[in-house]
Amino acid sequence: MKLPSKVKIVDVGPRDGLQNEKSPVPAEIKIGLVHRLQDAGLTEIEVTSFVSPKWVPQMADNAEVMAGIQRKPGVRYSVLTPNMKGFEAALASRPDEIVVFGAASEAFSQRNINCSIEESIERFAPVVEAAKANNIFVRGAISCAVGCPYEGEVAPERVELVARLMKQIGVQHIGVADTIGVGTPVKVQRAMEAALKHYGIDDISGHFHDTYGQALGNTLATLEMGVWQYDTSSAGLGGCPYAKGATGNVATEDVVYMLHGMGIETGIDLDKLIDAGKYISDFLQRKPNSRASTAILNKRAQ
């Protein structure tokens, strides 16, 4: 078993974490979160998405948030762009990277974006082409890679199909996402193996939700495969809108605590990271959804 010596974390809290919040989060608070995350040493931050405010009202301030960030050298700021309209709107805000999402579940694709998997990838093709023409890196994500709220279990063959189609249209990096958090270590390894048929180990990442408390186990299982890039969310922000009662993304604090305890470098200052999670949780008037954060904040209070 050869574990990576260094892991790269993409904090998706400002985008994936906040997009389902019912009450509006002001742009200045989102900007404050991004600033605190970069000060904690994060070099990859998913800031916002350029989608119709009709579907995701929380991200209506996308341009304002991107304009308000004091960019730090060496930090990459990414945005989600589901179609050409979104990409054109995003272009003015100078993202370093764009993200496109395809589902490994046919039912999820139909319910979520009203088209088949293959059609969804065809929609992304011009977006990918335009991004590359503008020297913008393209990251893809395969949602519902192990399970779907409508279809149940998702076969690894479906993950392989989406990875192959993404590769064909020129997507440079792929994330394997357990969107509803039903995956267990062996299932997640199988999904990852399927994506690795089309992408090298340096061009693949894991994105695990913690609905059933499996996200750290799934992270460890894929670290053992050599995967060294992960999406996590500050304070465990975010839930899946399609899975009732689902808790959200795995907390960045918990993953960093685990990695540091294993002697794996992240470049992240855990104390500053906990401060960032507390900042946004205080605004949302709830406790951070992170075990490590809770333990360390309790210790501080003593």
NUZATOR-582966 format. One record per residue (C-alpha): chain; x, z, y; residue in three letters. Coordinates in steps of 0.1 Angstrom, whole numbers, always signed. Each point is the difference from the previous one (the first is absolute). Last residue first. Layout:
<kevexs>
 chain    xx    zz    yy res
     A     X     Z     Y Ala
...
</kevexs>
This chain:
<kevexs>
 chain    xx    zz    yy res
     A  -118  +278  +252 Gln
     A   -15   -30   +18 Ala
     A   +30   -22    -9 Arg
     A    -5    +7   -36 Lys
     A   -37    -9    +2 Asn
     A   +10   -33   +18 Leu
     A   +25    -7   -28 Ile
     A   -26    +6   -28 Ala
     A   -27   -20   +17 Thr
     A   +23   -29    +8 Ser
     A   +13    -1   -36 Ala
     A   -36    +0   -13 Arg
     A   -11   -28   +23 Ser
     A   -35    -7   +14 Asn
     A    +9   +13   +34 Pro
     A   -26   +26   +12 Lys
     A   -29   -12   +21 Arg
     A   -10    -4   +36 Gln
     A    +8   -37    +2 Leu
     A   +23    +7   +30 Phe
     A   +16   +28   -20 Asp
     A    +5   -23   -30 Ser
     A   +17   -26   +22 Ile
     A   +26   +25   +14 Tyr
     A    +3   +19   -34 Lys
     A   +11   -33   -17 Gly
     A   +26    -6   +27 Ala
     A   +12   +36    -2 Asp
     A    +3    -4   -38 Ile
     A   +22   -31    +5 Leu
     A   +22   +19   +25 Lys
     A    +6   +27   -27 Asp
     A    +5   -26   -27 Leu
     A   +27   -20   +19 Asp
     A    -1   -34   -16 Ile
     A   +31   -21    -9 Gly
     A   -16    -4   -35 Thr
     A   +28   +11   -23 Glu
     A    -7    +9   -37 Ile
     A   +14   +34   -11 Gly
     A   -30    +7   -22 Met
     A   -12   +27   +24 Gly
     A    +4   -25   +28 His
     A   -23   -24   -19 Leu
     A   -27   +27    -7 Met
     A    -1   +13   +36 Tyr
     A    -1   -36   +13 Val
     A   -29    -9   -23 Val
     A   -19   +31   +10 Asp
     A    +6    -5   +38 Glu
     A   -10   -37    -2 Thr
     A   -34   +12   -13 Ala
     A   -14   -22   -28 Val
     A   -27   -23   +14 Asn
     A   -35   +13    +2 Gly
     A   -23   +23   -17 Thr
     A   -29   -16   -17 Ala
     A   -33   +18    +4 Gly
     A   -20   -32    -6 Lys
     A   +23   -30    -8 Ala
     A    -6   -30   +22 Tyr
     A   +11   +14   +34 Pro
     A   +33    +9   -16 Cys
     A   +13   +30   +19 Gly
     A   +25    +4   +28 Gly
     A   +26   +25   +12 Leu
     A   +23   +17   -26 Gly
     A   +17   +19   +29 Ala
     A   +20   -32    +8 Ser
     A    -9   -28   -24 Ser
     A   +22   -15   -27 Thr
     A   +10   -35    -9 Asp
     A   +30    -2   -24 Tyr
     A   +33   -18    -5 Gln
     A   +26    +9   -27 Trp
     A   -14   -14   -32 Val
     A   +27    +5   -27 Gly
     A   -23    +3   -30 Met
     A    +5   +38    +1 Glu
     A   -11    -1   +36 Leu
     A   -32   -15   -14 Thr
     A    -8   +30   -22 Ala
     A   +10   +24   +28 Leu
     A   -24   -17   +25 Thr
     A   -28    +0   -26 Asn
     A    +6   +38    -6 Gly
     A    -1    +5   +38 Leu
     A   -32   -20    +4 Ala
     A   -19   +15   -30 Gln
     A   -21   +27   +17 Gly
     A   -33   -17    -9 Tyr
     A    -7   -15   +34 Thr
     A   +38    -2    +9 Asp
     A    +3   -35   +12 His
     A   +31   -20   -10 Phe
     A   +18   -28   +18 His
     A   +31   -12   -19 Gly
     A   +25   -25   +12 Ser
     A   +16   -34   -10 Ile
     A   +25   -23   +14 Asp
     A   +32   +18   -11 Asp
     A   -12    +2   -36 Ile
     A    -4   -38    +0 Gly
     A   -34   -17    +2 Tyr
     A   -18   -23   -24 His
     A    +1   +18   -33 Lys
     A    +5   +32   +19 Leu
     A   -37    -1    +9 Ala
     A   -10    +4   -37 Ala
     A   +26   +28    -5 Glu
     A   -15   +19   +30 Met
     A   -35    -2   -15 Ala
     A   +14   +12   -34 Arg
     A   +19   +29   +18 Gln
     A   -32   +10   +18 Val
     A   -19    +1   -33 Lys
     A   +28   +21   -16 Val
     A    +1   +25   +30 Pro
     A   -38    +5    +5 Thr
     A   -21   -21   +24 Gly
     A   -34   +10   +14 Val
     A   +11    +3   +36 Gly
     A   -26   -23   +16 Ile
     A   +25   -24   +15 Thr
     A   +26    +1   -27 Asp
     A   +22   -24   +19 Ala
     A   +28   -22   -12 Val
     A   +19   -11   +31 Gly
     A   +15   -35    +2 Ile
     A   +29   -14   +21 His
     A    +7   -35   +13 Gln
     A   -34   -17    -1 Val
     A    +8   -37    -2 Gly
     A   -33   -16   -11 Ile
     A   +12    -2   -36 Gln
     A   +12   +36    -1 Lys
     A   -34   +12   +10 Met
     A   -16   -21   -28 Leu
     A   +24   +14   -26 Arg
     A    -5   +36   +12 Ala
     A   -38    -5    -1 Val
     A    +1   -14   -36 Leu
     A   +24   +27   -11 Glu
     A   -23   +27   +13 Val
     A   -29   -16   -19 Arg
     A   +21    -1   -32 Glu
     A    +6   +38    +4 Pro
     A   -37    +5    -8 Ala
     A   -22   +19   +24 Val
     A   -20   +30   -12 Glu
     A   -35    +5   +16 Gly
     A   -16   -31   +14 Glu
     A   -19   +13   +30 Tyr
     A   +22   +29   +13 Pro
     A   +31   -19   -12 Cys
     A   +30   +12   -20 Gly
     A   +37    -7    -6 Val
     A   +10   -24   +27 Ala
     A   -30    +6   +22 Cys
     A   +19   -14   +30 Ser
     A   +29   -24    -4 Ile
     A   +19    +1   +33 Ala
     A   +20   -27   +17 Gly
     A   +29    +4   +25 Arg
     A    +9   -29   +23 Val
     A   +30    +2   +24 Phe
     A    -4   -15   +34 Ile
     A   +24   -28   +10 Asn
     A   -27   -19   +20 Asn
     A    -2   -29   -25 Ala
     A    +0   +27   -27 Lys
     A   -31   +15   +15 Ala
     A   -18   -34    +3 Ala
     A    +7    -9   -36 Glu
     A   -12   +34   -13 Val
     A   -32    -2   +21 Val
     A    -6   -36   -12 Pro
     A    +2   +12   -36 Ala
     A   -21   +31    +5 Phe
     A   -34   -18    -3 Arg
     A   +12   -16   -33 Glu
     A    +8   +34   -13 Ile
     A   -36   +12    +7 Ser
     A   -14   -32   -17 Glu
     A   +20    +8   -32 Glu
     A   -12   +36    +0 Ile
     A   -36   -11    +5 Ser
     A   -19    +3   +32 Cys
     A   -22   +24   +20 Asn
     A   +28   +22   +14 Ile
     A    -7   +34   -14 Asn
     A   -28    -6   -25 Arg
     A   +14   -33   -13 Gln
     A   +36   +13    -1 Ser
     A   -11   +33   -16 Phe
     A   -19   -19   -27 Ala
     A   +29   -23    -8 Glu
     A   +24   +29    -4 Ser
     A   +37    -5    +6 Ala
     A    -7    +1   +38 Ala
     A   +19   -18   +27 Gly
     A   +13   +15   +32 Phe
     A   +22   -16   +27 Val
     A   +26   +21   +20 Val
     A   +19   -12   +31 Ile
     A   +35   +10    +9 Glu
     A   +21    +5   +31 Asp
     A   -32    +0   +22 Pro
     A    +3   -16   +34 Arg
     A   -33   +10   +17 Ser
     A    -7   -35   +11 Ala
     A    +0   -12   -37 Leu
     A   -27   +25   -11 Ala
     A   -29   -19   +15 Ala
     A   +13   -33   -16 Glu
     A    +4   +19   -33 Phe
     A   -35   +15    +1 Gly
     A   -16   -34    +7 Lys
     A   +22   -15   -28 Met
     A   -13   +24   -26 Asn
     A    +4   +36   -14 Pro
     A   +28   +12   +24 Thr
     A   +12   +35    -6 Leu
     A   +27   +12   +23 Val
     A   +37    +9    -4 Ser
     A   +25   +18   +22 Tyr
     A   +36    +0   -13 Arg
     A   +23   +27   +14 Val
     A   +38    -8    +4 Gly
     A    -1    +3   +38 Pro
     A   -29   +22   +11 Lys
     A   -30   -15   +17 Arg
     A   -18   +20   +26 Gln
     A   -35    -6   -12 Ile
     A   -27    -7   +26 Gly
     A    -2   -37    -5 Ala
     A    -7    +3   -37 Met
     A   -27   +27    +7 Val
     A   -17   -21   +27 Glu
     A    +0   -31   -22 Ala
     A   -16   +18   -29 Asn
     A   -27   +19   +20 Asp
     A   -28   -13   -21 Ala
     A   +16   +16   -31 Met
     A   -26   +28    -4 Gln
     A   -28   -26    +2 Pro
     A    +9   -14   -34 Val
     A   -27   -26   -10 Trp
     A   -15    -8   +35 Lys
     A   +35    +6   +15 Pro
     A   +10   -32   -18 Ser
     A   +34    +4   -15 Val
     A   +35    +2   +16 Phe
     A   +13   +30   -18 Ser
     A   +20   +30   +12 Thr
     A   +34   +17    -1 Val
     A   +15    -3   -35 Glu
     A   +33   +18    +6 Ile
     A   +34    -8   -15 Glu
     A   +32   +18   +12 Thr
     A   -13   +35    -4 Leu
     A   +26   +25   +13 Gly
     A   -21   +29   +13 Ala
     A    +2   -15   +35 Asp
     A   -16   -32   -14 Gln
     A   -29   +21   -14 Leu
     A    -4   +19   +33 Arg
     A    -1   -32   +21 His
     A   -26   -16   -24 Val
     A   -21   +32    +2 Leu
     A    +1    +0   +38 Gly
     A   -10   -37    +0 Ile
     A   -30    +9   -21 Lys
     A    -9   +29   +23 Ile
     A    +4   -23   +31 Glu
     A   -23   -26   -16 Ala
     A   -28   +25    -2 Pro
     A   -13    +9   -35 Val
     A   -37    -9    -2 Pro
     A   -23   +20   -23 Ser
     A    -7   -12   -35 Lys
     A   +36    -2   -12 Glu
     A    +2   -29   -25 Asn
     A   +29   -19   +18 Gln
     A   +21   +31    +5 Leu
     A   +20    +2   -31 Gly
     A    +3   -37    -7 Asp
     A   +12    -7   +35 Arg
     A   +18   +30   +17 Pro
     A    +6   +15   -35 Gly
     A   +17   -30   -16 Val
     A   +35   +16    -1 Asp
     A   +24   -24   -18 Val
     A   +25   +20   -19 Ile
     A   +34   -14   -12 Lys
     A   +16   +19   -29 Val
     A   +37    +6    -6 Lys
     A   +20    +9   -31 Ser
     A   -24   -19   -23 Pro
     A    -6   +17   -34 Leu
     A   +18   -13   -31 Lys
     A   -16   +12   -32 Met
</kevexs>
